[in-house]
Amino acid sequence: MDPPLPFPQSLCHRCAAPPRYVRSPTAVFILCPLLPIKYPPQPVVQCALFRPKQAL
């Protein structure tokens, strides 16, 4: 079973550019493959590079 997503309201989880989740013993960071700031402050509610995932 996967752990719950950090910051569930963040746009990152719904973006077509798949984020990477970097876990430490005390925190989870969301790495963005598109932004110059690789670890944007969370939750991301606006992003110029956001593109929604395509429905399967």
C-alpha positions as CSV (number, residue, x, y, z in Angstrom):
1,M,0.0,0.0,0.0
2,D,1.4,3.4,-1.0
3,P,1.7,6.1,1.7
4,P,-0.7,9.0,1.4
5,L,0.5,11.8,-0.9
6,P,2.0,14.8,0.8
7,F,0.1,18.1,0.3
8,P,-2.8,16.4,-1.5
9,Q,-4.2,19.7,-2.8
10,S,-0.9,20.4,-4.7
11,L,-1.1,20.7,-8.5
12,C,2.1,18.6,-8.7
13,H,0.1,15.3,-8.2
14,R,-2.1,16.1,-11.2
15,C,0.7,17.3,-13.6
16,A,1.6,15.5,-16.8
17,A,5.3,15.9,-15.9
18,P,5.5,13.3,-13.3
19,P,6.9,14.6,-10.0
20,R,9.4,12.5,-8.0
21,Y,8.8,12.1,-4.3
22,V,12.0,12.3,-2.2
23,R,11.6,10.9,1.3
24,S,13.7,11.5,4.3
25,P,13.1,10.1,7.8
26,T,11.2,13.3,8.7
27,A,9.9,14.8,5.5
28,V,8.7,14.3,1.9
29,F,9.8,16.6,-0.9
30,I,8.2,16.9,-4.3
31,L,10.8,17.3,-7.0
32,C,9.6,19.0,-10.2
33,P,11.3,18.0,-13.5
34,L,10.3,21.3,-15.2
35,L,10.9,24.1,-12.8
36,P,14.2,25.8,-12.2
37,I,13.4,25.5,-8.5
38,K,13.4,21.7,-8.3
39,Y,11.6,21.6,-4.9
40,P,8.9,24.3,-5.1
41,P,7.3,25.4,-1.8
42,Q,4.2,23.3,-1.2
43,P,1.3,23.2,-1.8
44,V,1.6,24.5,-5.4
45,V,-1.7,26.1,-6.3
46,Q,-0.6,28.0,-9.4
47,C,2.1,27.0,-11.9
48,A,2.8,28.4,-15.4
49,L,4.2,25.0,-16.6
50,F,1.3,22.9,-15.2
51,R,-0.3,20.6,-17.8
52,P,-3.0,18.2,-16.6
53,K,-2.5,14.5,-17.0
54,Q,-4.4,12.9,-19.8
55,A,-7.3,10.7,-18.7
56,L,-6.7,7.0,-19.4
